[in-house]
Structure formats: C-alpha cells, structure tokens
Amino acid sequence: ECESGSHDCHSSASCFNSPGSFQCVCEAGYTGDGRNCTVIDVCLSNPCGANASCIQQDGSFRCSCGTGYTWNGSVCTDVNECESGSHDCHSSASCFNSPGSFQCVCEAGYTGDGRNCTDVNECESGSHDCHSSASCFNSPGSFQCVCEAGYTGDGRDCTDVNECESGSHDCHSSASCFNSPGSFQCVCEAGYTGDGRKCTDVNECVRGSHDCHSLASCFNSPGSFQCVCEAGYTGDG
C-alpha cells in the first residue's frame, strides 16, 4: 500500500508496509495516529523563556527576543544601552539602564527630555543664588557669581569693602574719606577746594573770605589763614 499509494496515511506521516497491512507514523514535530497528524505546539512549554517570542517552524521553533534584549544562546538577556553606547541620550544627559530599555535625564543646569537638553540660563530666569551686590554670569550647565566693585566675597555672600579703613581709597591727603555701600566719597577739608581726589588750598586773604579786622593783616597758610593786628593795635586779629 505504501508504494502503490493506496494507504490512507496523513501527508505529514510516513507509511511503513507490513505483511497484509501497513503502518502510518507521524513525522517528527507532529503527533497523532498517522492517519491524522497535527503539529506539536513546541512553544506551548515556553522554551524561549521570558522577554522572548517563540516562533514555530517545521516542527521546531526559534526564539525572537523583545526590544532591548539579546539572545545569549539559551535565554534573552537585557541589553545595557548605557554601557554599550547604543542609547540616544544627549551629551549633557545621564543614561540609566532599565530592563529592556533605558532612561535619559538631563544633567543639572539643563532642561529637556534627556534626548534633547538645553542650557538653563539661571541669570535670566532668576534661579541663581547670587548676592544682591553680585553679578551673575551664565555658563553651559551652570553660572558664576562675582561680587561687584566695592564688595568682597564669593559672589553668593558679598560684604562692603571699607576703602576708608583699608586705605584703598584715592582721596587727597587734605580730604576726608566717607565710606558708603560699595563705594566711598572724598570731601576736601575746610580751607581747601576740589573734588576730594584733588584738593588745593583756598587763599582766604586773596579771596577776601577771611574775617580779619580792618586794622589787621591777613596771612594765608595751608588750609587756613592768620590775622595779625597792625602796629599800634592790639587784639587777636
């Protein structure tokens, strides 16, 4: 019957002749009595394990790993995109691996979804912590605080420089120095005129701004003057 084709074996079965009869045997990968053969579902036992799809083919199977996993010969293992460099995180972002995936997080001083990160301008947004007497200078991913002229400190704490006490002022030797927040003022002393940085003696005798008696002579001196009663007169001038 096997040679003549008069058997009734299934198309996925082999026919074996015997005296006065024949036998039908399902081929590998199939189950049944030989006359009816069905494919054995080899994927039913989940031979590929977790994170993989079992694809049945010709009585056998192959394993297809899910996204973010790779086949190591027996199971699907996680691909560490952060270590392998196969991620698409921005250069100013950190990569964090997770099972079958990864996460991109912008670094401090940057904003975005991790794949696109832009610098945060703390100076413009006001999110800096510079002192009120300091200037803020933005930089990629950060900022710098610099105390203004007349102040000293790290930019986050600024204190007034007392130029009058430290001697760092440029007031004239005949001027007084008055400290002010972040600055100072120079004022010429009595008997002198000028802007405080340059002071010249006022000649009261020439100007007539003295208060000498009409019968006294006026003698100018640096920053002052002297009154002397004329001959034949007595007094303080």
Secondary structure, DSSP 8 states (H G I E B T S, - for coil): -TTTT-----TTEEEEEETTEEEEEE-TTEEESSSSEEE--GGGG-TT-TTEEEEEETTEEEEEE-TTEEE-SSSEEE--HHHHT-----TTEEEEEETTEEEEEE-TTEEESSSSEEE--HHHHT-----TTEEEEEETTEEEEEE-TTEEESSSSEEE--HHHHT-----TTEEEEEETTEEEEEE-TTEEESSSSEEE--HHHHT-----TTEEEEEETTEEEEEE-TT--S--
